[in-house]
Amino acid sequence: MIISLLNAMFGCSHKKTTFPITPARRTQMSTDSSARRGTYVVCLDCGKEFDYSWRDMKISAPVMKPAHAGSLTAVNH
């Protein structure tokens, strides 16, 4: 709880991250446009995802998740 409060006040430094993750190739049957396509790391403190470059061995820009328009807002009965 204290860590969450400090992150809210000062922001997370993203010092502790996972090992770079590269998802398996998507199959031709998969049409999920939100599926991840590149290598990324995740901050273990706040859960934020960042792109990762194997060539530079550096964390780059934060990952922006696409908005799912109407995925949960419209319910058909």
C-alpha positions in Angstrom: 0.0 0.0 0.0 2.8 2.4 0.8 4.5 1.6 -2.5 1.3 2.3 -4.3 1.0 5.7 -2.6 4.6 6.6 -3.4 4.1 5.6 -7.0 1.0 7.8 -7.2 2.8 10.8 -5.7 6.2 10.5 -7.4 5.7 8.0 -10.2 7.3 4.6 -10.8 11.0 4.4 -11.7 10.5 1.1 -13.6 13.7 -0.2 -12.2 12.5 -3.8 -11.8 11.3 -5.4 -15.1 10.7 -8.8 -16.5 13.1 -10.5 -18.9 12.2 -9.4 -22.5 9.2 -11.3 -23.7 8.6 -12.1 -27.4 5.2 -13.7 -28.1 5.0 -16.7 -30.4 4.1 -16.2 -34.0 0.4 -15.7 -34.6 -1.3 -18.4 -36.5 -3.2 -17.6 -39.7 -6.4 -18.5 -37.9 -5.9 -15.7 -35.4 -7.5 -12.4 -36.3 -7.1 -10.7 -33.0 -5.8 -7.2 -33.8 -4.9 -6.5 -30.2 -2.3 -9.3 -30.2 1.2 -8.2 -29.3 3.6 -8.2 -32.2 7.0 -7.3 -30.7 9.3 -7.8 -27.8 8.4 -6.1 -24.6 9.1 -5.9 -20.9 6.8 -5.3 -17.9 7.5 -3.3 -14.8 7.2 -5.5 -11.8 6.1 -2.6 -9.6 3.4 -0.9 -11.6 2.6 -3.4 -14.4 3.2 -1.0 -17.3 4.5 -2.5 -20.5 7.4 -1.1 -22.6 8.7 -2.0 -26.0 12.2 -3.6 -25.9 14.9 -3.5 -28.6 17.1 -6.6 -28.8 19.4 -4.7 -31.1 20.0 -1.8 -28.7 19.2 -3.9 -25.6 17.2 -1.0 -24.2 13.7 -0.3 -23.1 12.0 2.1 -25.3 8.5 3.7 -25.5 5.6 2.6 -23.3 3.1 0.4 -25.0 -0.2 2.1 -25.8 -3.0 -0.4 -25.7 -5.6 0.0 -28.4 -9.1 1.0 -27.3 -11.7 -1.7 -28.0 -14.6 0.3 -29.3 -17.8 -1.2 -28.2 -16.3 -4.5 -26.9 -18.0 -4.2 -23.5 -20.4 -1.4 -24.0 -23.0 -3.0 -26.2 -24.7 -6.1 -24.8 -27.2 -8.0 -27.0 -30.0 -9.8 -25.3 
